[in-house]
Amino acid sequence: MPLTFCPNCSNALTISRAEPTTRHPLGVNRFECRTCPYQYALDQSWFEKTPMKQKEVEDVFGGKEEFANADSVATADSECRRTDDHIPKGGCAPAAYAVLMHLA
């Protein structure tokens, strides 16, 4: 398995096309160093798979407890007809709101 960094000067290797030879008339790909004469011909297929870990997404506006300490206004039970999941089944929840300030 070839290195992706030069063993002589520790710079990153780049992939380039080698000159055609009698063995490989079309040439082969190679790893080469841009600062020193190091080259490594790639005679066979080569790949490297690096598993990536996804970051956990943080709530931007506070998540479930976003409106726990927010200002609220009581709603009239006769006018409230919504049946969404975030409204308690025993009646209407108070309407919570947040005040946003725009600084110019």
A tleap script that builds the chain and sets N, CA, C and O, in Angstrom:
source leaprc.protein.ff14SB
mol = sequence {
  NMET PRO LEU THR PHE CYS PRO ASN CYS SER
  ASN ALA LEU THR ILE SER ARG ALA GLU PRO
  THR THR ARG HIE PRO LEU GLY VAL ASN ARG
  PHE GLU CYS ARG THR CYS PRO TYR GLN TYR
  ALA LEU ASP GLN SER TRP PHE GLU LYS THR
  PRO MET LYS GLN LYS GLU VAL GLU ASP VAL
  PHE GLY GLY LYS GLU GLU PHE ALA ASN ALA
  ASP SER VAL ALA THR ALA ASP SER GLU CYS
  ARG ARG THR ASP ASP HIE ILE PRO LYS GLY
  GLY CYS ALA PRO ALA ALA TYR ALA VAL LEU
  MET HIE LEU CALA
}
set mol.1.N position { 0.854 -1.177 0.000 }
set mol.1.CA position { 0.000 0.000 0.000 }
set mol.1.C position { 0.895 1.235 0.000 }
set mol.1.O position { 1.727 1.400 0.893 }
set mol.2.N position { 0.732 2.083 -0.976 }
set mol.2.CA position { 1.592 3.263 -1.060 }
set mol.2.C position { 1.235 4.308 -0.018 }
set mol.2.O position { 0.132 4.327 0.530 }
set mol.3.N position { 2.180 5.154 0.230 }
set mol.3.CA position { 1.973 6.251 1.163 }
set mol.3.C position { 1.339 7.430 0.439 }
set mol.3.O position { 1.540 7.602 -0.764 }
set mol.4.N position { 0.587 8.229 1.149 }
set mol.4.CA position { 0.031 9.440 0.544 }
set mol.4.C position { 0.875 10.660 0.895 }
set mol.4.O position { 0.578 11.773 0.462 }
set mol.5.N position { 1.919 10.447 1.675 }
set mol.5.CA position { 2.866 11.516 2.003 }
set mol.5.C position { 4.258 11.055 1.619 }
set mol.5.O position { 4.587 9.874 1.732 }
set mol.6.N position { 5.055 11.973 1.175 }
set mol.6.CA position { 6.406 11.661 0.716 }
set mol.6.C position { 7.263 11.163 1.886 }
set mol.6.O position { 7.300 11.812 2.931 }
set mol.7.N position { 7.952 10.025 1.731 }
set mol.7.CA position { 8.816 9.537 2.812 }
set mol.7.C position { 10.092 10.366 2.968 }
set mol.7.O position { 10.752 10.284 4.004 }
set mol.8.N position { 10.452 11.167 1.952 }
set mol.8.CA position { 11.664 11.982 2.025 }
set mol.8.C position { 11.431 13.327 2.697 }
set mol.8.O position { 12.181 13.720 3.590 }
set mol.9.N position { 10.373 14.040 2.259 }
set mol.9.CA position { 10.183 15.403 2.753 }
set mol.9.C position { 8.835 15.614 3.449 }
set mol.9.O position { 8.553 16.724 3.898 }
set mol.10.N position { 8.008 14.590 3.547 }
set mol.10.CA position { 6.724 14.613 4.265 }
set mol.10.C position { 5.678 15.526 3.635 }
set mol.10.O position { 4.713 15.886 4.309 }
set mol.11.N position { 5.828 15.911 2.383 }
set mol.11.CA position { 4.799 16.680 1.691 }
set mol.11.C position { 3.749 15.730 1.130 }
set mol.11.O position { 4.012 14.539 0.960 }
set mol.12.N position { 2.566 16.252 0.845 }
set mol.12.CA position { 1.502 15.437 0.271 }
set mol.12.C position { 1.866 15.045 -1.159 }
set mol.12.O position { 2.390 15.856 -1.923 }
set mol.13.N position { 1.580 13.793 -1.509 }
set mol.13.CA position { 1.845 13.317 -2.856 }
set mol.13.C position { 0.652 13.623 -3.753 }
set mol.13.O position { -0.492 13.612 -3.298 }
set mol.14.N position { 0.916 13.894 -5.019 }
set mol.14.CA position { -0.142 14.126 -5.997 }
set mol.14.C position { -0.142 12.980 -6.997 }
set mol.14.O position { 0.853 12.270 -7.143 }
set mol.15.N position { -1.266 12.806 -7.684 }
set mol.15.CA position { -1.372 11.752 -8.690 }
set mol.15.C position { -1.138 12.380 -10.056 }
set mol.15.O position { -1.735 13.401 -10.395 }
set mol.16.N position { -0.263 11.757 -10.832 }
set mol.16.CA position { 0.015 12.237 -12.185 }
set mol.16.C position { 0.205 11.028 -13.094 }
set mol.16.O position { 0.253 9.890 -12.628 }
set mol.17.N position { 0.311 11.282 -14.379 }
set mol.17.CA position { 0.493 10.224 -15.357 }
set mol.17.C position { 1.980 10.029 -15.610 }
set mol.17.O position { 2.697 10.989 -15.891 }
set mol.18.N position { 2.448 8.782 -15.511 }
set mol.18.CA position { 3.859 8.473 -15.773 }
set mol.18.C position { 4.093 8.389 -17.281 }
set mol.18.O position { 3.153 8.239 -18.062 }
set mol.19.N position { 5.331 8.487 -17.665 }
set mol.19.CA position { 5.702 8.401 -19.080 }
set mol.19.C position { 5.432 6.986 -19.599 }
set mol.19.O position { 5.575 6.021 -18.848 }
set mol.20.N position { 5.045 6.848 -20.873 }
set mol.20.CA position { 4.827 5.513 -21.438 }
set mol.20.C position { 6.122 4.702 -21.475 }
set mol.20.O position { 7.200 5.241 -21.726 }
set mol.21.N position { 5.998 3.419 -21.226 }
set mol.21.CA position { 7.138 2.499 -21.279 }
set mol.21.C position { 6.744 1.322 -22.169 }
set mol.21.O position { 5.617 1.260 -22.660 }
set mol.22.N position { 7.674 0.389 -22.374 }
set mol.22.CA position { 7.339 -0.793 -23.171 }
set mol.22.C position { 6.343 -1.680 -22.433 }
set mol.22.O position { 5.511 -2.337 -23.059 }
set mol.23.N position { 6.424 -1.701 -21.127 }
set mol.23.CA position { 5.490 -2.509 -20.329 }
set mol.23.C position { 4.112 -1.856 -20.293 }
set mol.23.O position { 3.097 -2.551 -20.351 }
set mol.24.N position { 4.068 -0.535 -20.197 }
set mol.24.CA position { 2.815 0.220 -20.155 }
set mol.24.C position { 2.855 1.274 -21.260 }
set mol.24.O position { 3.294 2.398 -21.016 }
set mol.25.N position { 2.402 0.930 -22.484 }
set mol.25.CA position { 2.507 1.891 -23.589 }
set mol.25.C position { 1.659 3.148 -23.398 }
set mol.25.O position { 1.985 4.191 -23.966 }
set mol.26.N position { 0.594 3.078 -22.624 }
set mol.26.CA position { -0.222 4.265 -22.370 }
set mol.26.C position { 0.228 5.017 -21.128 }
set mol.26.O position { -0.264 6.110 -20.845 }
set mol.27.N position { 1.148 4.444 -20.401 }
set mol.27.CA position { 1.586 5.056 -19.151 }
set mol.27.C position { 0.692 4.600 -18.006 }
set mol.27.O position { -0.383 4.047 -18.235 }
set mol.28.N position { 1.126 4.826 -16.800 }
set mol.28.CA position { 0.344 4.463 -15.615 }
set mol.28.C position { 0.257 5.682 -14.709 }
set mol.28.O position { 1.035 6.629 -14.823 }
set mol.29.N position { -0.701 5.627 -13.821 }
set mol.29.CA position { -0.785 6.687 -12.820 }
set mol.29.C position { 0.306 6.483 -11.782 }
set mol.29.O position { 0.774 5.364 -11.570 }
set mol.30.N position { 0.698 7.548 -11.153 }
set mol.30.CA position { 1.738 7.452 -10.134 }
set mol.30.C position { 1.494 8.516 -9.069 }
set mol.30.O position { 0.866 9.545 -9.316 }
set mol.31.N position { 2.007 8.233 -7.892 }
set mol.31.CA position { 2.103 9.250 -6.850 }
set mol.31.C position { 3.440 9.936 -7.046 }
set mol.31.O position { 4.461 9.270 -7.220 }
set mol.32.N position { 3.444 11.253 -7.019 }
set mol.32.CA position { 4.706 11.968 -7.149 }
set mol.32.C position { 4.738 13.120 -6.160 }
set mol.32.O position { 3.706 13.693 -5.810 }
set mol.33.N position { 5.934 13.444 -5.722 }
set mol.33.CA position { 6.145 14.570 -4.829 }
set mol.33.C position { 6.498 15.782 -5.681 }
set mol.33.O position { 7.271 15.674 -6.633 }
set mol.34.N position { 5.936 16.923 -5.341 }
set mol.34.CA position { 6.186 18.139 -6.116 }
set mol.34.C position { 7.489 18.836 -5.725 }
set mol.34.O position { 7.964 19.708 -6.453 }
set mol.35.N position { 8.070 18.461 -4.588 }
set mol.35.CA position { 9.281 19.159 -4.138 }
set mol.35.C position { 10.548 18.323 -4.238 }
set mol.35.O position { 11.648 18.873 -4.211 }
set mol.36.N position { 10.418 17.015 -4.351 }
set mol.36.CA position { 11.607 16.166 -4.493 }
set mol.36.C position { 11.330 15.123 -5.581 }
set mol.36.O position { 10.194 15.025 -6.045 }
set mol.37.N position { 12.319 14.352 -5.997 }
set mol.37.CA position { 12.123 13.431 -7.122 }
set mol.37.C position { 11.414 12.113 -6.781 }
set mol.37.O position { 11.468 11.184 -7.587 }
set mol.38.N position { 10.763 11.994 -5.637 }
set mol.38.CA position { 10.106 10.736 -5.258 }
set mol.38.C position { 8.912 10.454 -6.172 }
set mol.38.O position { 8.106 11.341 -6.451 }
set mol.39.N position { 8.812 9.185 -6.639 }
set mol.39.CA position { 7.693 8.718 -7.455 }
set mol.39.C position { 7.341 7.301 -7.044 }
set mol.39.O position { 8.216 6.517 -6.675 }
set mol.40.N position { 6.048 6.973 -7.109 }
set mol.40.CA position { 5.598 5.615 -6.844 }
set mol.40.C position { 4.562 5.266 -7.908 }
set mol.40.O position { 3.474 5.843 -7.926 }
set mol.41.N position { 4.892 4.325 -8.795 }
set mol.41.CA position { 3.985 3.937 -9.873 }
set mol.41.C position { 2.862 3.069 -9.314 }
set mol.41.O position { 3.096 2.173 -8.503 }
set mol.42.N position { 1.641 3.349 -9.759 }
set mol.42.CA position { 0.473 2.572 -9.337 }
set mol.42.C position { 0.195 1.512 -10.400 }
set mol.42.O position { -0.407 1.803 -11.434 }
set mol.43.N position { 0.640 0.277 -10.138 }
set mol.43.CA position { 0.486 -0.808 -11.103 }
set mol.43.C position { -0.919 -1.407 -11.071 }
set mol.43.O position { -1.380 -1.959 -12.069 }
set mol.44.N position { -1.582 -1.303 -9.962 }
set mol.44.CA position { -2.902 -1.917 -9.803 }
set mol.44.C position { -3.875 -0.889 -9.231 }
set mol.44.O position { -3.480 0.214 -8.851 }
set mol.45.N position { -5.128 -1.262 -9.178 }
set mol.45.CA position { -6.140 -0.353 -8.625 }
set mol.45.C position { -5.840 -0.095 -7.162 }
set mol.45.O position { -5.408 -0.985 -6.430 }
set mol.46.N position { -6.073 1.121 -6.760 }
set mol.46.CA position { -5.818 1.502 -5.369 }
set mol.46.C position { -6.883 2.477 -4.930 }
set mol.46.O position { -7.178 3.440 -5.637 }
set mol.47.N position { -7.465 2.236 -3.762 }
set mol.47.CA position { -8.429 3.168 -3.186 }
set mol.47.C position { -8.296 3.134 -1.680 }
set mol.47.O position { -7.782 2.174 -1.106 }
set mol.48.N position { -8.756 4.173 -1.061 }
set mol.48.CA position { -8.715 4.280 0.394 }
set mol.48.C position { -10.055 4.827 0.855 }
set mol.48.O position { -10.490 5.887 0.405 }
set mol.49.N position { -10.696 4.113 1.739 }
set mol.49.CA position { -12.000 4.531 2.248 }
set mol.49.C position { -11.827 5.036 3.675 }
set mol.49.O position { -11.295 4.333 4.533 }
set mol.50.N position { -12.277 6.247 3.914 }
set mol.50.CA position { -12.179 6.850 5.237 }
set mol.50.C position { -13.583 7.056 5.789 }
set mol.50.O position { -14.339 7.865 5.250 }
set mol.51.N position { -13.952 6.341 6.853 }
set mol.51.CA position { -15.295 6.549 7.414 }
set mol.51.C position { -15.378 7.901 8.110 }
set mol.51.O position { -14.489 8.277 8.874 }
set mol.52.N position { -16.452 8.619 7.837 }
set mol.52.CA position { -16.662 9.939 8.425 }
set mol.52.C position { -17.757 9.849 9.479 }
set mol.52.O position { -18.765 9.170 9.280 }
set mol.53.N position { -17.560 10.528 10.586 }
set mol.53.CA position { -18.564 10.572 11.640 }
set mol.53.C position { -19.342 11.872 11.511 }
set mol.53.O position { -18.757 12.945 11.363 }
set mol.54.N position { -20.666 11.767 11.569 }
set mol.54.CA position { -21.490 12.963 11.487 }
set mol.54.C position { -21.613 13.586 12.861 }
set mol.54.O position { -21.711 12.893 13.874 }
set mol.55.N position { -21.605 14.901 12.876 }
set mol.55.CA position { -21.790 15.617 14.127 }
set mol.55.C position { -23.255 15.555 14.525 }
set mol.55.O position { -24.140 15.478 13.672 }
set mol.56.N position { -23.502 15.588 15.830 }
set mol.56.CA position { -24.874 15.668 16.289 }
set mol.56.C position { -25.360 17.094 16.103 }
set mol.56.O position { -24.648 18.054 16.396 }
set mol.57.N position { -26.582 17.214 15.612 }
set mol.57.CA position { -27.150 18.526 15.341 }
set mol.57.C position { -27.666 19.118 16.643 }
set mol.57.O position { -28.442 18.487 17.361 }
set mol.58.N position { -27.233 20.324 16.935 }
set mol.58.CA position { -27.701 21.014 18.131 }
set mol.58.C position { -28.883 21.890 17.767 }
set mol.58.O position { -28.956 22.419 16.658 }
set mol.59.N position { -29.807 22.041 18.704 }
set mol.59.CA position { -30.952 22.902 18.479 }
set mol.59.C position { -30.496 24.352 18.454 }
set mol.59.O position { -29.779 24.803 19.346 }
set mol.60.N position { -30.912 25.068 17.439 }
set mol.60.CA position { -30.491 26.454 17.280 }
set mol.60.C position { -31.246 27.365 18.238 }
set mol.60.O position { -30.663 28.273 18.832 }
set mol.61.N position { -32.538 27.121 18.384 }
set mol.61.CA position { -33.362 28.009 19.190 }
set mol.61.C position { -33.791 27.398 20.515 }
set mol.61.O position { -34.756 27.878 21.110 }
set mol.62.N position { -33.130 26.381 20.997 }
set mol.62.CA position { -33.406 25.891 22.338 }
set mol.62.C position { -34.107 24.555 22.437 }
set mol.62.O position { -34.217 24.036 23.548 }
set mol.63.N position { -34.583 23.968 21.377 }
set mol.63.CA position { -35.189 22.649 21.406 }
set mol.63.C position { -36.549 22.625 22.066 }
set mol.63.O position { -37.348 23.545 21.893 }
set mol.64.N position { -36.817 21.564 22.830 }
set mol.64.CA position { -38.129 21.369 23.440 }
set mol.64.C position { -38.433 22.415 24.504 }
set mol.64.O position { -39.593 22.779 24.694 }
set mol.65.N position { -37.435 22.891 25.185 }
set mol.65.CA position { -37.636 23.860 26.267 }
set mol.65.C position { -37.454 25.302 25.786 }
set mol.65.O position { -37.133 26.186 26.580 }
set mol.66.N position { -37.656 25.536 24.506 }
set mol.66.CA position { -37.417 26.862 23.944 }
set mol.66.C position { -38.314 27.922 24.575 }
set mol.66.O position { -37.851 29.022 24.875 }
set mol.67.N position { -39.583 27.609 24.778 }
set mol.67.CA position { -40.532 28.591 25.284 }
set mol.67.C position { -40.871 28.370 26.759 }
set mol.67.O position { -41.906 28.847 27.223 }
set mol.68.N position { -40.028 27.661 27.503 }
set mol.68.CA position { -40.318 27.396 28.916 }
set mol.68.C position { -40.376 28.691 29.720 }
set mol.68.O position { -41.249 28.832 30.577 }
set mol.69.N position { -39.486 29.629 29.474 }
set mol.69.CA position { -39.454 30.891 30.210 }
set mol.69.C position { -39.895 32.077 29.349 }
set mol.69.O position { -39.602 33.227 29.676 }
set mol.70.N position { -40.595 31.798 28.254 }
set mol.70.CA position { -41.010 32.870 27.346 }
set mol.70.C position { -42.281 33.539 27.850 }
set mol.70.O position { -43.018 32.976 28.659 }
set mol.71.N position { -42.523 34.742 27.361 }
set mol.71.CA position { -43.775 35.431 27.666 }
set mol.71.C position { -44.921 34.656 27.029 }
set mol.71.O position { -44.751 34.041 25.976 }
set mol.72.N position { -46.089 34.686 27.668 }
set mol.72.CA position { -47.228 33.950 27.130 }
set mol.72.C position { -48.515 34.719 27.357 }
set mol.72.O position { -48.599 35.587 28.226 }
set mol.73.N position { -49.508 34.385 26.563 }
set mol.73.CA position { -50.829 34.999 26.641 }
set mol.73.C position { -51.839 33.866 26.722 }
set mol.73.O position { -51.753 32.906 25.956 }
set mol.74.N position { -52.795 33.965 27.640 }
set mol.74.CA position { -53.820 32.928 27.763 }
set mol.74.C position { -54.739 32.972 26.550 }
set mol.74.O position { -55.032 34.044 26.020 }
set mol.75.N position { -55.194 31.795 26.115 }
set mol.75.CA position { -56.111 31.711 24.983 }
set mol.75.C position { -57.479 31.281 25.472 }
set mol.75.O position { -57.594 30.611 26.498 }
set mol.76.N position { -58.504 31.660 24.751 }
set mol.76.CA position { -59.874 31.284 25.119 }
set mol.76.C position { -60.138 29.859 24.664 }
set mol.76.O position { -59.829 29.504 23.526 }
set mol.77.N position { -60.713 29.031 25.551 }
set mol.77.CA position { -60.966 27.633 25.222 }
set mol.77.C position { -61.986 27.485 24.106 }
set mol.77.O position { -61.886 26.544 23.318 }
set mol.78.N position { -62.955 28.370 24.011 }
set mol.78.CA position { -63.993 28.230 22.992 }
set mol.78.C position { -63.456 28.504 21.591 }
set mol.78.O position { -63.995 27.981 20.616 }
set mol.79.N position { -62.415 29.306 21.476 }
set mol.79.CA position { -61.878 29.643 20.159 }
set mol.79.C position { -60.775 28.688 19.710 }
set mol.79.O position { -60.402 28.675 18.537 }
set mol.80.N position { -60.265 27.908 20.620 }
set mol.80.CA position { -59.133 27.032 20.303 }
set mol.80.C position { -59.653 25.709 19.765 }
set mol.80.O position { -60.334 24.979 20.485 }
set mol.81.N position { -59.348 25.388 18.521 }
set mol.81.CA position { -59.827 24.160 17.898 }
set mol.81.C position { -58.669 23.303 17.361 }
set mol.81.O position { -58.919 22.265 16.749 }
set mol.82.N position { -57.456 23.699 17.569 }
set mol.82.CA position { -56.320 22.965 17.021 }
set mol.82.C position { -56.094 21.671 17.774 }
set mol.82.O position { -56.308 21.600 18.984 }
set mol.83.N position { -55.661 20.645 17.053 }
set mol.83.CA position { -55.393 19.341 17.663 }
set mol.83.C position { -53.982 18.867 17.335 }
set mol.83.O position { -53.757 17.666 17.186 }
set mol.84.N position { -53.048 19.774 17.222 }
set mol.84.CA position { -51.666 19.392 16.931 }
set mol.84.C position { -51.069 18.658 18.122 }
set mol.84.O position { -51.620 18.692 19.222 }
set mol.85.N position { -49.947 17.999 17.900 }
set mol.85.CA position { -49.299 17.215 18.953 }
set mol.85.C position { -48.750 18.080 20.078 }
set mol.85.O position { -48.650 17.609 21.211 }
set mol.86.N position { -48.395 19.316 19.807 }
set mol.86.CA position { -47.758 20.138 20.830 }
set mol.86.C position { -48.768 20.833 21.738 }
set mol.86.O position { -48.364 21.559 22.646 }
set mol.87.N position { -50.069 20.634 21.521 }
set mol.87.CA position { -51.088 21.225 22.388 }
set mol.87.C position { -51.628 20.127 23.298 }
set mol.87.O position { -51.977 19.056 22.802 }
set mol.88.N position { -51.709 20.346 24.598 }
set mol.88.CA position { -52.230 19.321 25.503 }
set mol.88.C position { -53.667 18.955 25.166 }
set mol.88.O position { -54.413 19.789 24.652 }
set mol.89.N position { -54.066 17.714 25.450 }
set mol.89.CA position { -55.404 17.241 25.128 }
set mol.89.C position { -56.464 17.823 26.047 }
set mol.89.O position { -57.641 17.820 25.687 }
set mol.90.N position { -56.097 18.314 27.202 }
set mol.90.CA position { -57.070 18.847 28.144 }
set mol.90.C position { -57.562 20.234 27.784 }
set mol.90.O position { -58.394 20.769 28.516 }
set mol.91.N position { -57.125 20.823 26.753 }
set mol.91.CA position { -57.525 22.170 26.371 }
set mol.91.C position { -56.408 22.852 25.634 }
set mol.91.O position { -55.425 22.220 25.248 }
set mol.92.N position { -56.554 24.122 25.441 }
set mol.92.CA position { -55.551 24.873 24.689 }
set mol.92.C position { -54.429 25.337 25.602 }
set mol.92.O position { -54.650 25.723 26.750 }
set mol.93.N position { -53.239 25.288 25.067 }
set mol.93.CA position { -52.078 25.768 25.808 }
set mol.93.C position { -51.987 27.275 25.632 }
set mol.93.O position { -52.496 27.812 24.648 }
set mol.94.N position { -51.356 27.956 26.554 }
set mol.94.CA position { -51.158 29.393 26.357 }
set mol.94.C position { -50.248 29.647 25.157 }
set mol.94.O position { -49.350 28.857 24.866 }
set mol.95.N position { -50.488 30.733 24.483 }
set mol.95.CA position { -49.680 31.096 23.319 }
set mol.95.C position { -48.392 31.736 23.805 }
set mol.95.O position { -48.411 32.799 24.426 }
set mol.96.N position { -47.276 31.087 23.520 }
set mol.96.CA position { -45.974 31.608 23.927 }
set mol.96.C position { -45.349 32.339 22.751 }
set mol.96.O position { -45.539 31.958 21.596 }
set mol.97.N position { -44.620 33.370 23.050 }
set mol.97.CA position { -43.969 34.128 21.993 }
set mol.97.C position { -42.631 34.631 22.494 }
set mol.97.O position { -42.392 34.735 23.697 }
set mol.98.N position { -41.783 34.933 21.564 }
set mol.98.CA position { -40.471 35.482 21.892 }
set mol.98.C position { -40.330 36.821 21.191 }
set mol.98.O position { -40.781 36.987 20.057 }
set mol.99.N position { -39.714 37.759 21.855 }
set mol.99.CA position { -39.506 39.082 21.291 }
set mol.99.C position { -38.116 39.112 20.673 }
set mol.99.O position { -37.122 38.826 21.342 }
set mol.100.N position { -38.054 39.456 19.405 }
set mol.100.CA position { -36.778 39.559 18.709 }
set mol.100.C position { -36.462 41.025 18.490 }
set mol.100.O position { -37.331 41.814 18.117 }
set mol.101.N position { -35.229 41.375 18.725 }
set mol.101.CA position { -34.816 42.766 18.532 }
set mol.101.C position { -33.953 42.847 17.288 }
set mol.101.O position { -33.071 42.015 17.076 }
set mol.102.N position { -34.204 43.827 16.489 }
set mol.102.CA position { -33.404 44.063 15.294 }
set mol.102.C position { -32.566 45.311 15.532 }
set mol.102.O position { -33.096 46.412 15.683 }
set mol.103.N position { -31.283 45.128 15.562 }
set mol.103.CA position { -30.379 46.262 15.760 }
set mol.103.C position { -29.856 46.699 14.401 }
set mol.103.O position { -29.251 45.916 13.669 }
set mol.104.N position { -30.094 47.928 14.086 }
set mol.104.CA position { -29.659 48.418 12.776 }
set mol.104.C position { -28.296 49.060 12.874 }
set mol.104.O position { -27.763 49.533 11.871 }
savepdb mol mol.pdb
quit
